[in-house]
Every structure is written in C-alpha cells, then in structure tokens.
C-alpha cells in the first residue's frame, strides 16, 4: 500500500506530512505489540519501569535507524538568527571546533546523515552549512534552488551574487551565494560543491583549473564559470548573513571530513 494512499491530489508538503505520520504510526504499531508482550512478562517478574525505559530507548533507536524523520526534524530547528543554544540542545556538544581567519568560531555537529557547520555571533546563528551524506536529501524548499537543489546542476539557478573557488591539496570547492529563496529578505542562500565524497574526475578538474586560473589572473570569469556550473551539482548547501568569506572557512577540508565522519 502507498504511504500516501489516496492523497495524490494533495500538495507536496501535505503528502510529506502524511508519509512521515504513517511511518511513525507503522513503527509504533509494531512496537506496541512487542511492548504489550514484554510488559506482561515484566509484570510477572517485577521491574516494569526498567523494562519500559529500555523499550523506549530501543524504539527511539529503531525510528532513527529506519527513517529519515529524526534527521529532518533536527535540521528544521536550525535557522539563521536562531539562538546558538539550539545547536547543543539539538546535536549535543560539537564534534569539531576551529577559528576562521576573521576570528569567528566555527562549530561542527554530526548526525549520521549529515554534518553541520555553524558560525555564531552575539549569541545567534549567523551562518551554517549542511553537508549531507550520500543518499540523504534534506528539505531545501526555502533555498533559492528549491526542493531539487541537490539534484540539479548549478546552472538551473540563474541569479548569483558571488562565487568563490579553491583548488588545493587540502580541499577543492566551488561555492556561490544567491539572494533569492523564501526568506531572501532575511538572509542569503548558499550552495557549493566539494570533493569530500571523492576526487574530481578529469573533466571536473579541468573546469576547476580553468576557472581558478581566470580568477587569479583577473580575467573575465563568465565563460569558465558558466562551463563549471553546467557540469556540477551541489553536494552541500546553507544560509548566511555574513557573505562567503566566513563560509569558505566553514567548508570542510578532506581531512576534516574524514576525521569527523569516521569517528
């Protein structure tokens, strides 16, 4: 049976809500049968409270293992100008901390489906980047790139305010900023492409080198930038009120990504 059942005519947001509700309900139904059975035994043996606590922990773990709901819910709590306290309330202590060239502290938090880097100022979140693991598609509806941001080439999104590129042994990346999106009056959208999932193929490396050379020489970067944007698809995204200077420091290097994700 379809998780959406007979709701094909509903809007995507309503369908997603129904899917999540049905997933939760199915997990609960399965666990309700287990809990009922175990509770009878626990009552007979004594120690119901300890048994229920253990079952609750296993239920939470199973929900996390078999659905993307917890990961999506965590990201829903993170937004620009939210209190920095929400970061540790949601993710616990940061798994990695570093300082940018401008003196900002960048804190990294890990969920099994993504890594989040956040820059805070004056007690609030000023910028953050989300690095999704392969196979996880976060909700990017509010982004200038929309819900298909991580499935389409950069060139599918035309309005670009600023671009940056780096090509080095530690990390190669392309990142751009866009002032469109649902909350463009409050902050800018950011999208980028990095090699942390694996080395570039020959064509991508050639396009990176061509744009990098044009930027260093002060040449017109329009042609190489268009060529690169046609060829690559974002594999991380974020939002910012600080511009790209700070966010360049927030992009994970290859070593940092491996250090965080292999722990």
N, C-alpha and C positions, 0 to 999 in steps of 0.2 A: 504494500500500500504506500502511496506517496505521502511524505511527511506533510505536504501542503494540502493533501486530499483534494477537495473540490474548490479550492480558493485560487484557481489560476487567474481569475479576473482581478485579484487584489493587487495593490501597488507593491513594489519590491520590498519596501520597509515592512509592510504588514505581513507579507509572505515570510520574511526572515524572522519576524517575531513569532509567527506560528511554528516555524521549523524549530526554533530554539525551545519554545514551550513544549512541543511534542517530544523533542529529545530528552528534556529534563523529565517529562512525565514517564517516558519509557524506562529510563534508568530507575526512577522512583518505584515504578510498579514491580520491576524485577527485584529491587532491594526490599520492598515491602514484604514479599513472600519469604525472603531469606530471614528478615528481621523477625517476622512472626514465628517462624520455626525455631530460630535460635533463642528467642525470648522465652518460649515455653520451657526449653531445656534450662535456660539460665534461672528462671523462677524456681524450677525444681531443685537446682543445685545451689541456689543462692548466688548473689553477685550480679543482679540485673543491671545496676548502674554502670559497673565496669564494662559489662558486655555491650551496653548501648553506646557508651563512649567510644569503644573500639569500632563498632559498626559504623558510627557516624564518620570517623576518620577514614575508614575504608571506602565509604560511599563518596566522600569528597574526593578521594584519590581516584576512584573509578570515573567520576564525572570529568575530572581533569584529563585523565588518560584517553578517554574515548570521544571527547567532543572538544571543539574549539571555544566553547562558551566562556570558560574562565579567562582565557587569554583576551578575548574580545572585551569582556567586562573590565579587565584591568586597563586596557587602552582607553576605554570610554571615560575613565576617571581622570585621564591626563589631558590637560588643555592649557593653552597659553594664558598666563596671569592667574592660574590656579595657585593655591598656597603650595609652597615647596614641601610642606608637611605631608601632602597627599602621596608623595613619592615613596617615602618609607612606610606609610600606612598601607600602601598597595603592594609594594615589592619587598619590603624589608630593607636591610642595610644595602648600600651599593656594593657591587662586586668589584668595582674598579673606580679609582678617582685620579684625575690628573688636572693640571693647571694649564690654561691656554696662554698664548703669548701676550694677551691683553690683561692677564691676571684673573680671569674668570675660572672658577672651579667647574669642572665637567664631571658629572657622576653617571656611572653606568649601572643599569639594573638588568637582571636577566629573568626572563620567563622561558620555558622550554621551547616556545615557538617564536621568540624574538629577543633581541637585545635593544634596550632603550638608553640613549644618552641624553642627559638633560643639563641645561645651563640655567642657573637661578640667579636672580638679582633682587635685592631688597625683599627677600622672603617669598618671592613668587617665581613661577616657571616662566622664563623669558624665551626659551628656545628648546626644542627637542627633536631628535631623530629616532626613527624606528627602523631597525634592521631585521626584517622578517626572515625566519628560517625557510628553506625551500619547502614548498607545499602549503604554507600558511598565507592566506590572503586577508589582511586586515581590512577594516572598513575605512575606505578613503573617500566616502561620499562628500565630505566637507572640503576636500582638497581641490585645487584648481583643475587637477587631472581627472577628478570624478572617480566613480567606483571602479573603472578599468585602468586606473593609473599604472598599476604594476603589471599590466598585461599588454600595453600598447607602447610603441616607440615614442620617444620624447617628442618627435615631430607631430604627433597627434594633438599636441597642445601648443598653440601658436604664440601666445603672449608671454614673453620672457623679459624680466627686468635686469637680471645679472647672471653671468655664468662664471664658473671657476673650474680649473682643471689642474691636476697634478699628475706627473708621471715620474715615479721613482721606485727604488727597490723596496722601500718600506710600505708604500701604498700608491696605487694609481686610481684616480677617481675623477668623475665629472659631476658637477653639482650646479643646479640652476634654481633661481628664485622667481616666483610669479605672484603677482598681487591679486589674482582672481581667487575664486572659491567662496564658499558660503559666508565666511567671516573675514573677507578681504579688507573690511573697514577696521578690523582689529589687529590683524597680523597677516603675514605673507606665507604662502605655501612654498615648500621646498621639495625637490626631487633629485635623486642622484643615482649614479651607477658606480660601483666599486668592484674590484677584483677579489674581494674576500671569499667568494664562493669558489674561486679557481682562477688560474691565469688567463689572460686575454688570448683569443685566437689571433692569427696573423693579421687578418683584416682589421679587427678592432684596434690592435696595437698600432697599425699603420695610420688609422684615422686619429688615434690619440696623439701620435707623434706629429702629425701634420698640424693639428690644432695647437698643440703645445709650442711648436716652432713659430707659428704665426703670432701667438700671444707674446712670446719672448721678444720677437723682432719688431713688434708694434705694427704688424701688417693688418690689413683688413681680415677679420676672422670670420666674416659672414659665410663664405663658401665652405671652409673646413668645419665650421660649427654646424651648418646645415647637414653636411655629409655624416657627421658623427651622430647627430640627433636622429637622423633617418635610420641608423644602423643599430642603435642600442635601446634597451627597455629599462626603465628604473628598477633597481632592486633594493632601494631604501627611500624613505620619504620623511618629511617632518614639517614643522611650522616654526616661525620665528618673528620676533620684533627687533632683532639685533643685526640683521643682514648676514651675509655669507662669511665675513671674516672670522667670527667666532665659530660658526658651524664647520668651517674647514678643519679647525682643531678638534671638533667633536666627532669627525668621521673616524671610524676605527681603522687602524693600520692592520696589516695582515697578521702580525704577531699579536696584537691586542685582541683581535677577533678570535684567534685560535686559543689564546690564553683564557679568555672568558668562556668560550663555548665548550672547551674540552675539560673543564673542571668537573 
